[in-house]
Amino acid sequence: MAPDDDSQTAVLTSTARTDAINTTSAAEDDDPPPSREYAKALGARLRAIRGQQHLSLHAVERKSDGKWKAVVVGSYERGDRAVSVQRLAELADFYRVPVSVLLPSEDHPGSSSATGGLAKIVLNLERLHSAPAEEVTLLTRFVGAIQRERGDYGNRVLSIRAEDLRTLAILYDTTVEALTERLVRWQVLAPDSLILDGEP
């Protein structure tokens, strides 16, 4: 990537973070959790996919050999329980559907289009280094810009803001939802990245 591209990445990073500070408390590092409506919308998507496959909650538990407990899946569907990115990816794999199919659409009144439903965005930097270089070059440069801004080079994970994710989507010329699915596919999201916020 040419030097001009590095400058563009740095400018976009700085702009996004300034906007985030202006719209949230300066003392807060994390954005507010998605609304209850979004949690319910995600649960409705999970319930719809299960229904399309003609599976009851107990059938899901039996088919998964107990990995997906009926009570847990039910709590996800009601929006009562937090869903990590890792668990959602595993559930999508169980249902044999893309992760994006499980995420509510942006036009849902309770959706959080700035984050694609992510309440907490944490990158696993060790996995980032082992991801396909040709696909994660922009992400790597973006992470480097944030690390330089924070003066933080020693951690294995990096928490980023909703605005950072939206800026990354612009850099990748895609939607936040599509980028979220890429991050899941690249396995660079730490397990404590949350799709929705609720009781653990």
C-alpha positions in Angstrom: 0.0 0.0 0.0 1.3 3.5 -0.9 2.2 6.1 1.8 -0.9 8.0 0.8 -3.0 5.0 1.9 -1.3 5.0 5.3 -2.1 8.7 5.6 -5.7 8.0 4.7 -6.0 5.2 7.3 -4.5 7.5 10.0 -6.8 10.3 9.1 -9.9 8.1 9.1 -8.8 6.6 12.4 -8.3 10.0 14.0 -11.6 11.3 12.6 -13.6 8.3 13.7 -12.2 8.4 17.2 -12.8 12.2 17.5 -16.4 11.7 16.5 -16.8 8.9 19.1 -15.4 11.1 21.8 -17.8 13.9 20.9 -20.8 11.6 21.0 -20.0 9.5 24.1 -18.4 10.2 27.5 -14.7 10.9 27.2 -14.0 8.6 30.1 -15.7 5.6 28.4 -13.8 3.2 26.2 -16.7 1.1 25.3 -19.9 2.1 23.5 -23.3 1.6 25.1 -24.8 -1.9 24.7 -27.3 -2.4 21.9 -30.9 -1.9 22.7 -33.3 -4.5 24.1 -35.1 -4.4 20.8 -31.9 -5.5 18.9 -31.4 -8.3 21.4 -35.0 -9.5 20.7 -34.4 -9.1 16.9 -31.4 -11.3 17.0 -33.3 -13.8 19.1 -36.1 -13.8 16.5 -33.6 -14.5 13.8 -32.2 -17.4 15.7 -35.7 -18.8 16.4 -36.6 -18.3 12.7 -33.6 -20.3 11.5 -34.3 -23.1 13.9 -38.0 -23.1 12.8 -37.0 -23.3 9.1 -35.0 -26.5 10.0 -38.0 -27.9 11.8 -36.1 -28.3 15.1 -37.5 -27.9 18.6 -35.2 -26.6 21.3 -34.8 -30.1 22.6 -34.1 -31.4 19.1 -31.3 -28.9 18.9 -29.9 -30.3 22.1 -30.2 -33.9 20.9 -28.7 -33.2 17.4 -25.8 -31.4 18.9 -25.1 -34.2 21.4 -25.7 -31.8 24.2 -23.4 -29.0 23.1 -26.4 -26.6 22.6 -28.6 -26.9 25.7 -32.2 -26.2 25.1 -32.3 -23.7 28.0 -29.3 -21.8 26.6 -30.6 -21.6 23.1 -33.9 -20.5 24.4 -32.4 -17.7 26.4 -30.5 -16.6 23.3 -33.8 -16.5 21.3 -35.5 -14.5 24.0 -32.6 -12.0 24.1 -32.0 -12.8 27.8 -28.4 -14.1 27.5 -25.3 -12.5 26.0 -24.0 -14.1 22.8 -20.3 -14.0 22.1 -19.1 -13.8 18.5 -17.4 -17.2 18.9 -20.6 -18.8 20.1 -22.7 -17.2 17.4 -20.2 -18.5 14.7 -20.5 -22.0 16.2 -24.3 -21.8 16.2 -24.3 -20.6 12.6 -22.0 -23.6 11.7 -24.4 -25.9 13.5 -27.4 -24.6 11.5 -25.2 -24.5 8.3 -25.9 -20.9 7.6 -23.6 -17.8 7.3 -23.2 -15.7 10.4 -24.8 -12.7 8.6 -28.0 -14.7 8.2 -28.4 -14.6 12.0 -27.8 -10.9 12.4 -30.9 -8.6 12.2 -31.1 -6.3 9.2 -30.1 -2.6 9.5 -33.7 -1.5 8.8 -34.8 -3.1 12.1 -35.9 -0.3 14.4 -33.7 -1.7 17.3 -30.6 -2.5 15.2 -27.3 -0.9 15.8 -26.0 -0.2 12.3 -22.8 1.4 13.5 -21.6 -1.9 15.0 -23.5 -4.6 13.2 -24.9 -5.5 16.6 -21.6 -5.8 18.4 -21.8 -4.5 21.9 -18.1 -5.1 22.6 -15.4 -5.3 19.9 -12.2 -7.0 20.9 -9.5 -8.1 18.4 -7.2 -11.0 19.1 -3.8 -9.7 17.9 -2.1 -13.0 17.9 -4.7 -14.5 15.5 -4.5 -11.3 13.4 -0.8 -12.0 12.8 -1.6 -15.5 11.6 -4.6 -14.5 9.4 -4.2 -14.4 5.6 -1.9 -11.4 5.0 -3.5 -10.4 1.7 -6.9 -10.1 3.4 -6.0 -8.4 6.6 -3.5 -5.8 5.4 -5.9 -2.9 5.9 -6.9 -4.2 9.3 -3.3 -4.7 10.4 -2.4 -1.1 9.4 -5.5 0.2 11.1 -4.7 -1.7 14.4 -1.1 -0.3 14.2 -2.5 3.3 13.9 -4.6 2.7 17.0 -1.7 1.2 18.9 0.5 4.2 18.0 -2.2 6.6 19.1 -2.6 4.8 22.5 1.1 4.0 22.9 0.0 0.4 23.6 2.0 -2.4 22.1 2.2 -5.0 24.8 -1.3 -6.5 24.9 -2.5 -9.6 23.1 -6.0 -8.1 22.5 -7.2 -4.7 21.4 -10.6 -3.2 22.2 -11.9 -0.8 19.5 -14.9 1.5 19.3 -18.0 1.2 17.2 -16.8 4.1 15.1 -13.5 2.3 14.4 -15.5 -0.7 13.0 -17.5 1.6 10.8 -14.3 3.2 9.5 -12.8 -0.2 8.8 -15.9 -1.0 6.8 -15.3 2.2 4.7 -11.7 1.2 4.1 -12.8 -2.3 3.0 -15.6 -0.7 0.9 -18.3 -2.9 2.5 -21.0 -2.9 5.1 -20.4 -3.3 8.8 -22.4 -6.5 8.8 -20.3 -8.0 6.0 -17.1 -6.9 7.7 -18.2 -8.5 11.0 -18.7 -11.8 9.1 -15.2 -11.4 7.7 -13.7 -10.8 11.2 -15.5 -14.0 12.4 -14.2 -16.0 9.4 -10.7 -14.7 9.9 -11.0 -15.7 13.6 -9.6 -12.4 14.8 -12.4 -11.5 17.2 -11.6 -12.4 20.8 -14.3 -14.6 22.5 -15.4 -11.7 24.8 -16.6 -9.7 21.8 -20.4 -9.6 22.4 -23.2 -9.6 19.9 -25.7 -8.4 22.5 -25.6 -7.5 26.1 -27.6 -9.3 28.7 -27.2 -11.6 31.6 -24.0 -13.8 31.2 
